Every structure is written in C-alpha cells, then in structure tokens.
Amino acid sequence: MRKLNAGPLTLEYSEGSLWNISNGNEEIIRRIYLVFQDINWTSRPFVIKNEEWQVDTKSFKAKIEMQGTHDAQNFLVELLITGFEHGEITYGFSGATTETFLKNRLGLCLLHPVDHLAGRNCELIRPDGSIEESQFPINISPNQPFLNLVGISHKLNSGTTTTVKFEGEIFETEDHRNWSDASYKTYCTPISLPFPVPIKVAVPIKQSINISLDRNESELFGSTEESKILISVSDKQISLPKIGLGLDSDPSQLNLSEYEGFEDLGIEHLRLSLKCSDSSKSDVEEALVITQKLNTSLDLAITAENPEQIRNFLSSIGELSAQIRTVFLFSSQDKTTPADFIKAAKEVLADVSKIAGGTDLYFTELNRNPECASFVEQINFSINPQVHSFDDRTLIQNSATQKPIATNAASIAPGKKISVGPITLRPRYNPNATQPDKDVSNTPLPSSVDARQCTWFTEAWTAMSLRAIAESNSVSTLTYFETLGWRGIKEFSKGSKDSINFKSAPGEKFPVWRFFASLKGFTHMRPTASTSPESVDCLMLKSEGSLTAILVNFSTIKQEVHFSGIGIGSQDLEPESVTYLKIKGAENV
C-alpha cells in the first residue's frame, strides 16, 4: 500500500485502486476502482503496465497504464489520479479497444463504508442538477436504494460536507451487504439497461469520479492520532450455533479411512450436498457411516430440477431418512425453494419438521423473495466473501458484515430457525453465468478454490466469521467449507490435486483445523469489539469454568493489544498470526 495525502485527506493506493480515503480518523470512501465484468458477470482483473508518480507532502499525481484480461485483453486504459492540497481527489480513466468484445459492466465503482453511514442522511444529485434528500439504508436493501445519480454528498462527524461527483455515465447504488460486502457500491451502467453490450474498436470510453470537501470547512478535520489497540469484552453470554462441515458427493470425500481425528473437532454435524440427477441411496449410506463414527448428525442438502425428483429421491432412501437431522431442499431452476418442492417432501417424509428451504445462493435471494420463508420452519442461505473482490483486506472487512446479514435474515423469517451454509472462501459456482463453459477461473486453480484455504488466513477469517454470526444471536446452524481437500480443512491422504498451485502435504491438517478443534466443549461466546478490527480482533469462547480468547493479528507487523471488560493484561501478537489464550480463573470472569 502506497500512503498518500490530499490536504486533510489521507488514503492508500494499491494495484490501480484507491483505498480508505479518510478525513482524520473517519473513513469517507472505502475504495475506488475500475471494473470489467464479462458476459457471465465474472470480474476480470486489469494488468498494470506502467506507473508514473509525483508525490508531495499534501498532494500527488499519477498516470497508470493498464490492460484488460480475458475478453478485454485488447482494452488499453490510461488512469489519471490526482490529489490536491485543498482536500480534493480525482480518479478518472480513458480507454479503447483494438478488438470488439462484450461486457456486462465496464466502468468505475465507488464503495461507501457501511460502518457509521447506515442510517445517515445524504443528498443525491440528479443529471438535471436537482438534489434529493435521502438516507443510507439501515436494513439491507433488496434493490438499488439510489438510482439515476451524478453525485452523492453527506456530512462527516466533523461537520464537513463531502461530495462525490460522477462523470461519463449514469450511476446507481446497490447495498453490497446482500453479498456480504461491507459497503454500499455505486457503479455504472444502470442494471435496468440491456446487457451484454459490445465495446467497439477505437470508440473511447471516459469516466471520472471527483471527491471534495466543503472548502469553507476543509480545515475541520478530525484527529489522526494513533491510539493503542483495545479489545472491549462484554459480560453478556450468547449461545454458539450448531457448527458443522460440508460433505461433497465425491466418493473420495465419503471414504471413512480419511476421517481419523475428526472426532476431536468441535463440530456437531456434517452436511451432505447431492444433486438428485446423479446421486443414490448409497451416497447417504456412506455419509451415515462417517457421521456415526464421529458421533455427529447428518444434514442432507438435495438439489432437484422438479418436485418429482424430490419425491423419488426421498422415497428411494426410505428408512434412512429417520437418521437424517435436516433435509434442505433447493432448486436448480429457481433461486429460492419453490412451495411445490416442500409439498413433495411432506408427502414422503414422516417427520415434516426436518424439512428446510430458502436458497443455496446468497442472502440477496432470500432478501428479494422473503415469502419463501413462509413454506418451512427453517430457512437457509450461503455466504462467501468474494462475490466481487478477492484481496485480503476485502475478506477481513466482509467478515463483519455477516452479523447484519444474520440479523436481517431473522427479521425476514421471524420465529424460524436460520441456517447459514455452506460458508466458503470462494463462490462454489457462478449462479449468474449465461455461458458457464466460458466462465474460466482468474487463477490457475478452479474458481471455487482459494490457495489461502491451507494457510493461517483461513483460520483467522473463520474465527471472525463465527464471531460475527454468533453475535447476531439469530442463527441456529452454521456449515463451513468441506471436510477434505482444497475446499476443506484437511488434505486427502493421496495429496493435493495441484501441488504447484495448492501447496499442501498428503493428509495435512490445515491451520483452520486447529480452530475447529478449539471449539470442542465450548457452548457460548462473549461479544467483543476492537478499535482496529482490520489489524487485530478477537473471538471470546465461553463454557462453564472455561474461557479462551482467540486473537487474530491480520497485519504484517507485531501488535500489542489491550483489553477492557475482562482481567487480561496486554498481549503481544506475532505478525499474521492466530493466538489461543486460555484465561486463568475463568470461573470468576
């Protein structure tokens, strides 16, 4: 990260994006960046060819040459970024292609941070110059809260007004929390317009974003003093959800010999995901052998094309259904479970309380179709932090958003059980792909696999994910990752499927294994809050007579952390680490 200043504004630059534009200690803009999404809505990266910088103490100027990738590999971009001493930033690009290609979206995006902005008043600037009073959404908005924009302004804590203006396109805003992003995203082109659209040879595209402070008030900026990192611990106790792991129908995942040691984990269930079209009773039988060995429950998630497949499959497993805790029903044709799927299952299953529905996709589908919750007593949605962006910082920020998602889900389905799963690092598949055969991965690994799965980062991220969801006190069941392989918590005994790009040893327990093992015996947690959650954060596990703090240092430097609300002295945390701190005298704290 290159640290920059534009008068009273501080910010960071990395790989073509501006990050964390702040006025004193108050974040104004989370990120500005250029995006290309192809015909499958897959975000494709840009490659930086050259950068030229002029940096002064309170101003800067940069010219950055970039080139698109995949379908946009012939699209050349000149990005101009300027920071002025009076507290103004411009970010603009011009680009053209030497070969026609199709795009679903190509243009600038700006992220407003949800933290401190949810519920805050703002002014929307229309193309005709008129201004409309509005408010950043508190509850997660299922549809675009702001349309037809050329600008947005709002007041900061200091009283200064900040204004963002957009040029070159009509912009609109969506609530990114629908996909677990911790932001409101303003983008172009309006989603209501037809897509895909051809980008034609030699036809220039130009867009820009300008951010400014009220010049009469630009001297009013908050303190930038760095304070010590403090974690506050509440004395409240919240029950932990039932936690489990995913099972794929891949025969290698259903091999009992691979599960030695899993009985030492703090998990209560395994969730077997099957497609009715290519599964059988034997898959369920093999999964039950594993869960019986581990003394855990089996949940069954089945995806079908029509109600008849549901009837036939559930009839085929017969008496085995009595050994299944929950049956999740999903449709390969619909984004939420249709009512006739639920009806078909009720015709077959003796215990209809087992039946759950909702969506195998993102919370946004539940948010846009809340009536699906009326069909069942348990509702489901999945989470992953990389629907839109893939860097470490975004994943860290997005973990916190899982708390408001869970809270909003409970308001959509009052009185219902809420299940979240699978929770994965990467999207398991692209539900919006119109040409799946062309939806290739951005990395050498499959698009559902993240090389960080076998690193300390996944251990840290999972701890923060559990902390966020549990604090909502709304969710009954969580299902993370898979048991084995490069989407799991332990490598297969035969080793990695790609040892060059996914560096794991045969049978290796990934660092996240240690986290699931640490959950054994714990029933509750105590809410915590960090003054610097992108650097250091904490999950506080509680059971009768036992208290363990799981401390995460996401930063690349050693950090000292202090505590309030609990009798723990300051702790030194190694860079990029997860520390398990057993607290003595826990029966008294």
Secondary structure, DSSP 4 states (H G I P E B T S, - for coil): -EEEEETTEEEEEETTEEEEEEETTEEEEEEEEEEEE-TT--EE--EEEEEEEEE-SS-EEEEEEEE--GGGTTEEEEEEEEEETTTEEEEEEEEEESS-EEESEEEEEEEEESTTTTT-EEEEEPTTS-EEEEE--SSPPSS-SEEEESEEEEE-TTS-EEEEEEESS-EEEEEGGGGT-SEEEEESS-TTS-S-EEE-BT--EEEEEEEEE-GGGTT---------EEEEE-S--EEPPEEEEEEES-GGGG-GGGGTTGGGS---EEEEEEEGGG--HHHHHHHHHHHHHHT-EEEEEEEESSHHHHHHHHHHHGGGGGGEEEEEEEESSSSS--HHHHHHHHHH-S-GGGEEEEEEEEHHHHHH-GGGGGG-SEEEEEE-S-SS--SHHHHHHHHHTHHHHHHHHHHHSTTSEEEEEEE-SS-SS-TT-SSGGG---SSSS-TT--GGGGSHHHHHHHHHHHHHHHHTT--SEEEEEESBSTTSSB--TT--S-TTTS---TTPBPHHHHHHHHTTT--EEE-EEESSTTTEEEEEEEETTEEEEEEEE-SSS-EEEEEESS----EEE-SSEEEEEEPTTGGG-
